[in-house]
Amino acid sequence: LMSHWELTGKIAIITPSERKSAYVNWQQANQVVDFRLSNVLGVSILKLTDDGETARLEADGEAYEDESTEALVYRTAGWILPLDNLPQWIKGSVNSQDKVALNDQGLPHVIQPICASCTGWEITYSQYEYVQGVWLPFLVDVNNPIKQTHIKFKVNQWQRK
């Protein structure tokens, strides 16, 4: 189980009212999160950190705090990002109760997660690469038609810490 990692790549967030794309740098160490979005020029759009107790978001020169990263992003950016579950989904990790369709390699192709905060979400994985002894997804589609939110990740690099 990989609990300490860093991911760099691109993210697209698509809702009925907007389509945002950015470069993402995401570091995760157990419950500690450092999630940054920047534009093409490397200028910070959003910086989200969570030390396991307090979530803090910095954007447009302002700083906000909340107990929940999800609540914070929704309150400030208006995006529904399932950040409580994303650290698991981005890695292609599966819980025993999830509905899973496997690809030819026996890796998850589509996960329909089953949990209290998972309703409506479906994650599709269309590309994996072997990184430091483990298969990790490089194209991840996180979609929720109910919440009208579609998040796409195109990973350039995974690093296990």
Solvent accessible surface area in square Angstrom, and as a share of the most:
residue,aa,sasa,rsa
1,L,204,1.01
2,M,16,0.07
3,S,50,0.32
4,H,87,0.39
5,W,2,0.01
6,E,26,0.12
7,L,1,0.00
8,T,40,0.23
9,G,3,0.03
10,K,84,0.35
11,I,4,0.02
12,A,15,0.11
13,I,3,0.01
14,I,35,0.18
15,T,26,0.15
16,P,100,0.63
17,S,107,0.69
18,E,59,0.26
19,R,170,0.62
20,K,82,0.35
21,S,73,0.47
22,A,8,0.06
23,Y,82,0.31
24,V,5,0.03
25,N,39,0.20
26,W,1,0.00
27,Q,69,0.31
28,Q,12,0.05
29,A,28,0.22
30,N,100,0.51
31,Q,136,0.60
32,V,73,0.42
33,V,19,0.11
34,D,32,0.16
35,F,0,0.00
36,R,96,0.35
37,L,3,0.01
38,S,26,0.17
39,N,53,0.27
40,V,122,0.70
41,L,151,0.75
42,G,56,0.54
43,V,88,0.50
44,S,78,0.50
45,I,54,0.27
46,L,7,0.04
47,K,53,0.23
48,L,0,0.00
49,T,38,0.22
50,D,19,0.10
51,D,93,0.48
52,G,46,0.44
53,E,143,0.64
54,T,54,0.31
55,A,0,0.00
56,R,93,0.34
57,L,1,0.00
58,E,64,0.29
59,A,21,0.16
60,D,141,0.73
61,G,87,0.84
62,E,97,0.43
63,A,49,0.38
64,Y,74,0.28
65,E,95,0.43
66,D,44,0.23
67,E,153,0.69
68,S,38,0.25
69,T,8,0.05
70,E,46,0.21
71,A,44,0.34
72,L,0,0.00
73,V,0,0.00
74,Y,127,0.48
75,R,139,0.51
76,T,45,0.26
77,A,36,0.28
78,G,44,0.43
79,W,11,0.04
80,I,57,0.29
81,L,4,0.02
82,P,4,0.02
83,L,12,0.06
84,D,95,0.49
85,N,25,0.13
86,L,1,0.00
87,P,23,0.15
88,Q,54,0.24
89,W,7,0.02
90,I,0,0.00
91,K,30,0.13
92,G,11,0.10
93,S,27,0.18
94,V,62,0.36
95,N,59,0.30
96,S,122,0.78
97,Q,97,0.43
98,D,17,0.09
99,K,126,0.54
100,V,55,0.32
101,A,51,0.40
102,L,111,0.55
103,N,43,0.22
104,D,155,0.80
105,Q,105,0.47
106,G,43,0.41
107,L,30,0.15
108,P,17,0.11
109,H,73,0.32
110,V,32,0.18
111,I,0,0.00
112,Q,77,0.34
113,P,11,0.07
114,I,81,0.41
115,C,48,0.29
116,A,111,0.86
117,S,61,0.40
118,C,4,0.03
119,T,93,0.54
120,G,28,0.27
121,W,9,0.03
122,E,63,0.28
123,I,0,0.00
124,T,40,0.23
125,Y,2,0.01
126,S,79,0.51
127,Q,74,0.33
128,Y,23,0.09
129,E,73,0.33
130,Y,134,0.51
131,V,21,0.12
132,Q,113,0.50
133,G,54,0.52
134,V,48,0.27
135,W,103,0.36
136,L,4,0.02
137,P,0,0.00
138,F,15,0.06
139,L,60,0.30
140,V,2,0.01
141,D,44,0.23
142,V,0,0.00
143,N,54,0.27
144,N,0,0.00
145,P,96,0.60
146,I,127,0.64
147,K,86,0.37
148,Q,112,0.50
149,T,3,0.02
150,H,44,0.20
151,I,0,0.00
152,K,77,0.33
153,F,3,0.01
154,K,114,0.48
155,V,8,0.05
156,N,97,0.50
157,Q,98,0.43
158,W,7,0.03
159,Q,81,0.36
160,R,85,0.31
161,K,120,0.51
